[in-house]
Structures are given as structure tokens and as C-alpha cells.
Amino acid sequence: MEGIERLEMEVAELDIYSITKIFNYLKTRNDLYENFKNKEKSMEEMYDYIYRKSEKHKYKNMAMMDDKIVYMWAVTYFSKSNEELGIKKEKIAPSPTKKVEKKIVKEAVKEERAKTQDNQITLFQGVQK
């Protein structure tokens, strides 16, 4: 699945009215269809980009923007690279706690295996004279 179909699936999964409305506008822009194929772009990230842009215009924790401005930001998001827009992908490193948890689990499994191996008898142990 590529381009507009991928984004349509994402819009359906998100099921957010404002994203659906923005996407319906973007679909009317034939000039963006090639840009939709860019896999680094997503509807959720577009929404985050628009949110960050609108935050600069908020008053008392609320921002009201004209649809045309929001659509312009959406077009800008798909027209420029993430680098040009200042969007950086955060690399998620495994947390130290997960490493510790894995180590504890591995040790517990080793201990359990050692216990079961010690308690087992071989076929020849039962035939001792």
C-alpha cells in the first residue's frame, strides 16, 4: 500500500474528525499526490506539526485558526522534508529498566532450569543394584 491509500488507512485508524477534514482537503490537491508517497510523512505527524504551529497563536490555552491557515500548514507539511520543517525523529533507546528486567528474567529462567535438571533422574539411576 502506497501513497494516498496508506494515508487513508491511517486516517481511518485515527478516526479524528479534524484529521479527516484536513485529509479530505488534501485529496483535492492533485499536486500533492507524489508527496503522499513519502513514507516519512504521516497524518498523525502532520497533525502534531499543525498543533505546534497553532500553539504560537494560542491565548489562555486556546487557539482558533481559520481553515485556510490549517490547510496551508498541512500542504506545507507534505511539500517540505521533515528536515526543512525542523521535525526530528526521536530514536527510542531501550530504557535501563527494561535491560535490568530482561537480565532478571534470564537469571530466573536459568535457576529454574538448574532446579529441574537436579531433580530429574536418569533411566539408569532407577536400576541401581
Protein Blocks (a to p, Z undefined) as FASTA:
>chain_A
ZZjlmmmmmmmmnopaklmmmmmmmmmmmmlmmmmmpmkbcfklmmmmmmmmmmmmggeh
iacddfklmmmmmmmmmmpcfklnopacddddddfklmmmmmmmmmmmmmmmmmmmmmpc
cfklmmcZZ
